[in-house]
Amino acid sequence: MNDKEKITEEMVVNDAIRLYPATVEVFTRFNIDSCCGGAVSISEAARRDGVPLEELLKALNETAAGAG
């Protein structure tokens, strides 16, 4: 995974799942609503659901890198 493909806080939850399907497990583990609430940025979802953004992004990128 190069920097261009990195999951960022500005990426929309649904886009991250579409690009890296395995990340749905990360969103579920962090109790992020990726069904009805997936049309917002990852930072907005983290704020909304009370999740530490840096931990979420680290887990998402580790999962995305392992899925490639």
TORLUM-172175 format. One record per residue: y, x, z of N, C-alpha, C, O, CB in turn; residue in three letters; chain. Coordinates in steps of 0.001 Angstrom, whole numbers. Glycine has a CB too. Layout:
<atoms>
(atom (Y, X, Z), (Y, X, Z), (Y, X, Z), (Y, X, Z), (Y, X, Z), "ALA", "A"),
...
</atoms>
This chain:
<atoms>
(atom (-1182, 855, 0), (0, 0, 0), (1233, 892, 0), (1383, 1738, 882), (4, -968, 1229), "MET", "A"),
(atom (2113, 716, -972), (3344, 1504, -981), (4477, 707, -343), (4295, -454, 24), (3719, 1920, -2424), "ASN", "A"),
(atom (5655, 1337, -212), (6776, 686, 460), (7197, -604, -229), (7662, -1533, 431), (7952, 1628, 531), "ASP", "A"),
(atom (7041, -671, -1542), (7444, -1856, -2286), (6596, -3078, -1888), (7061, -4216, -1947), (7326, -1594, -3796), "LYS", "A"),
(atom (5359, -2818, -1488), (4451, -3898, -1139), (4438, -4207, 355), (3754, -5134, 790), (3066, -3557, -1594), "GLU", "A"),
(atom (5180, -3445, 1133), (5172, -3607, 2584), (5662, -4991, 2992), (6611, -5522, 2415), (6034, -2536, 3240), "LYS", "A"),
(atom (5008, -5561, 3984), (5430, -6840, 4532), (6637, -6584, 5426), (6582, -5758, 6337), (4270, -7539, 5324), "ILE", "A"),
(atom (7720, -7293, 5159), (8962, -7125, 5917), (9309, -8419, 6633), (8732, -9473, 6367), (10121, -6693, 4990), "THR", "A"),
(atom (10260, -8315, 7542), (10670, -9497, 8303), (11334, -10550, 7427), (11371, -11725, 7795), (11614, -9094, 9416), "GLU", "A"),
(atom (11862, -10146, 6268), (12510, -11100, 5371), (11516, -11874, 4506), (11863, -12904, 3930), (13492, -10379, 4486), "GLU", "A"),
(atom (10272, -11373, 4416), (9262, -12032, 3592), (8930, -13402, 4185), (8862, -13564, 5403), (7984, -11158, 3482), "MET", "A"),
(atom (8728, -14372, 3316), (8348, -15715, 3749), (6875, -15700, 4154), (6046, -15075, 3493), (8608, -16768, 2621), "VAL", "A"),
(atom (6565, -16388, 5233), (5192, -16425, 5763), (4196, -16783, 4661), (3190, -16094, 4490), (5084, -17440, 6925), "VAL", "A"),
(atom (4464, -17844, 3921), (3530, -18271, 2870), (3364, -17214, 1782), (2278, -17081, 1217), (4008, -19575, 2245), "ASN", "A"),
(atom (4425, -16457, 1478), (4332, -15400, 467), (3438, -14258, 961), (2645, -13709, 196), (5738, -14864, 114), "ASP", "A"),
(atom (3572, -13908, 2234), (2726, -12860, 2796), (1255, -13261, 2714), (398, -12441, 2384), (3123, -12571, 4255), "ALA", "A"),
(atom (973, -14520, 3016), (-415, -15001, 2964), (-919, -15040, 1528), (-2080, -14727, 1265), (-530, -16400, 3603), "ILE", "A"),
(atom (-52, -15422, 602), (-448, -15467, -807), (-759, -14062, -1324), (-1739, -13870, -2044), (663, -16117, -1661), "ARG", "A"),
(atom (68, -13079, -961), (-136, -11699, -1405), (-1297, -11025, -682), (-2044, -10251, -1280), (1132, -10894, -1194), "LEU", "A"),
(atom (-1442, -11318, 587), (-2456, -10685, 1432), (-3171, -11784, 2233), (-2818, -12025, 3388), (-1808, -9611, 2390), "TYR", "A"),
(atom (-4156, -12442, 1645), (-4811, -13576, 2303), (-5351, -13274, 3702), (-5396, -14169, 4546), (-5932, -14055, 1448), "PRO", "A"),
(atom (-5754, -12048, 3960), (-6295, -11707, 5277), (-5259, -11848, 6390), (-5623, -11948, 7562), (-6832, -10290, 5261), "ALA", "A"),
(atom (-3966, -11857, 6035), (-2930, -11949, 7070), (-2904, -13311, 7750), (-2300, -13449, 8813), (-1571, -11661, 6470), "THR", "A"),
(atom (-3542, -14315, 7166), (-3573, -15624, 7827), (-4197, -15493, 9215), (-3806, -16209, 10137), (-4362, -16653, 6974), "VAL", "A"),
(atom (-5159, -14590, 9370), (-5785, -14371, 10675), (-4787, -13792, 11676), (-4835, -14117, 12863), (-6993, -13437, 10537), "GLU", "A"),
(atom (-3890, -12939, 11201), (-2869, -12362, 12083), (-1900, -13447, 12528), (-1578, -13552, 13712), (-2106, -11215, 11373), "VAL", "A"),
(atom (-1436, -14252, 11582), (-526, -15335, 11951), (-1186, -16271, 12959), (-539, -16729, 13901), (-87, -16122, 10702), "PHE", "A"),
(atom (-2457, -16553, 12765), (-3193, -17421, 13692), (-3297, -16777, 15069), (-3100, -17439, 16088), (-4600, -17728, 13146), "THR", "A"),
(atom (-3607, -15480, 15095), (-3736, -14759, 16368), (-2421, -14774, 17154), (-2429, -14837, 18383), (-4178, -13307, 16114), "ARG", "A"),
(atom (-1301, -14715, 16445), (5, -14720, 17099), (560, -16138, 17265), (1710, -16312, 17669), (986, -13871, 16303), "PHE", "A"),
(atom (-248, -17140, 16957), (154, -18548, 17069), (1373, -18892, 16221), (2222, -19685, 16630), (442, -18884, 18512), "ASN", "A"),
(atom (1452, -18289, 15037), (2501, -18609, 14072), (1996, -19761, 13214), (902, -19694, 12654), (2883, -17360, 13190), "ILE", "A"),
(atom (2782, -20798, 13114), (2424, -21955, 12288), (2591, -21578, 10822), (3705, -21551, 10298), (3300, -23203, 12645), "ASP", "A"),
(atom (1465, -21286, 10164), (1526, -20876, 8759), (1210, -22024, 7819), (1164, -21838, 6603), (567, -19731, 8505), "SER", "A"),
(atom (995, -23192, 8364), (713, -24366, 7527), (2033, -25099, 7282), (2663, -24930, 6238), (-351, -25320, 8208), "CYS", "A"),
(atom (2433, -25895, 8234), (3666, -26670, 8084), (4913, -25809, 8260), (5974, -26147, 7735), (3689, -27810, 9086), "CYS", "A"),
(atom (4799, -24705, 8987), (5961, -23865, 9260), (6004, -22590, 8460), (6719, -21659, 8830), (6002, -23529, 10690), "GLY", "A"),
(atom (5253, -22517, 7361), (5138, -21280, 6609), (6198, -21029, 5561), (6138, -20024, 4853), (3854, -21247, 5969), "GLY", "A"),
(atom (7171, -21923, 5444), (8195, -21770, 4408), (9439, -21043, 4914), (10502, -21130, 4299), (8588, -23129, 3869), "ALA", "A"),
(atom (9312, -20331, 6026), (10431, -19577, 6593), (10095, -18084, 6588), (8944, -17697, 6386), (10754, -20064, 8039), "VAL", "A"),
(atom (11106, -17261, 6812), (10872, -15822, 6868), (10020, -15487, 8091), (9950, -16253, 9052), (12215, -15048, 6909), "SER", "A"),
(atom (9383, -14338, 8029), (8559, -13894, 9147), (9415, -13730, 10403), (8964, -14053, 11502), (7846, -12569, 8802), "ILE", "A"),
(atom (10637, -13234, 10254), (11496, -13077, 11434), (11852, -14428, 12033), (11885, -14561, 13257), (12776, -12313, 11071), "SER", "A"),
(atom (12118, -15427, 11212), (12434, -16765, 11707), (11214, -17386, 12394), (11343, -18011, 13446), (12917, -17668, 10550), "GLU", "A"),
(atom (10040, -17214, 11802), (8814, -17749, 12403), (8548, -17087, 13750), (8161, -17764, 14703), (7610, -17542, 11460), "ALA", "A"),
(atom (8748, -15780, 13842), (8539, -15067, 15101), (9506, -15570, 16164), (9115, -15806, 17307), (8708, -13551, 14901), "ALA", "A"),
(atom (10758, -15730, 15786), (11776, -16235, 16717), (11413, -17659, 17159), (11459, -17979, 18347), (13193, -16211, 16057), "ARG", "A"),
(atom (11059, -18490, 16210), (10730, -19898, 16476), (9540, -20024, 17422), (9531, -20864, 18322), (10429, -20632, 15162), "ARG", "A"),
(atom (8531, -19171, 17202), (7283, -19296, 17960), (7188, -18317, 19131), (6141, -18222, 19772), (6106, -19087, 17039), "ASP", "A"),
(atom (8270, -17588, 19415), (8316, -16710, 20579), (7396, -15507, 20505), (6755, -15138, 21490), (7985, -17483, 21783), "GLY", "A"),
(atom (7335, -14894, 19319), (6444, -13759, 19078), (7275, -12486, 18918), (8314, -12517, 18258), (5562, -14002, 17817), "VAL", "A"),
(atom (6841, -11360, 19509), (7542, -10087, 19310), (7442, -9665, 17834), (6350, -9405, 17330), (6947, -8977, 20240), "PRO", "A"),
(atom (8570, -9603, 17161), (8604, -9340, 15728), (7959, -8016, 15357), (7183, -7961, 14402), (10021, -9361, 15240), "LEU", "A"),
(atom (8258, -6952, 16085), (7719, -5640, 15740), (6188, -5620, 15843), (5519, -5032, 14994), (8323, -4564, 16652), "GLU", "A"),
(atom (5643, -6251, 16864), (4178, -6307, 17012), (3559, -7097, 15864), (2525, -6707, 15322), (3788, -6946, 18371), "GLU", "A"),
(atom (4190, -8201, 15499), (3690, -9033, 14411), (3695, -8253, 13099), (2695, -8239, 12382), (4533, -10312, 14277), "LEU", "A"),
(atom (4814, -7607, 12783), (4909, -6843, 11536), (3895, -5706, 11493), (3300, -5446, 10447), (6317, -6285, 11365), "LEU", "A"),
(atom (3696, -5031, 12616), (2712, -3941, 12673), (1319, -4484, 12365), (593, -3898, 11563), (2728, -3251, 14067), "LYS", "A"),
(atom (944, -5582, 12985), (-373, -6166, 12765), (-524, -6663, 11318), (-1578, -6487, 10706), (-609, -7321, 13753), "ALA", "A"),
(atom (517, -7272, 10788), (467, -7767, 9414), (271, -6622, 8425), (-569, -6708, 7529), (1746, -8539, 9079), "LEU", "A"),
(atom (1046, -5553, 8589), (951, -4429, 7664), (-365, -3677, 7807), (-903, -3195, 6811), (2109, -3480, 7881), "ASN", "A"),
(atom (-897, -3564, 9023), (-2206, -2935, 9197), (-3277, -3758, 8488), (-4164, -3202, 7840), (-2547, -2781, 10699), "GLU", "A"),
(atom (-3196, -5072, 8610), (-4164, -5951, 7962), (-4023, -5897, 6454), (-5018, -5819, 5733), (-3998, -7384, 8451), "THR", "A"),
(atom (-2790, -5937, 5976), (-2556, -5893, 4529), (-3041, -4569, 3942), (-3620, -4550, 2856), (-1059, -6094, 4217), "ALA", "A"),
(atom (-2811, -3471, 4644), (-3246, -2159, 4148), (-4770, -2075, 4101), (-5333, -1466, 3191), (-2682, -1032, 5035), "ALA", "A"),
(atom (-5431, -2682, 5076), (-6881, -2649, 5121), (-7524, -3567, 4093), (-8689, -3391, 3736), (-7352, -3020, 6491), "GLY", "A"),
(atom (-6763, -4548, 3618), (-7307, -5518, 2658), (-7291, -4975, 1241), (-7954, -5530, 365), (-6520, -6821, 2715), "ALA", "A"),
(atom (-6546, -3897, 993), (-6428, -3352, -344), (-7555, -2475, -670), (-7612, -1927, -1771), (-5173, -2617, -508), "GLY", "A"),
</atoms>
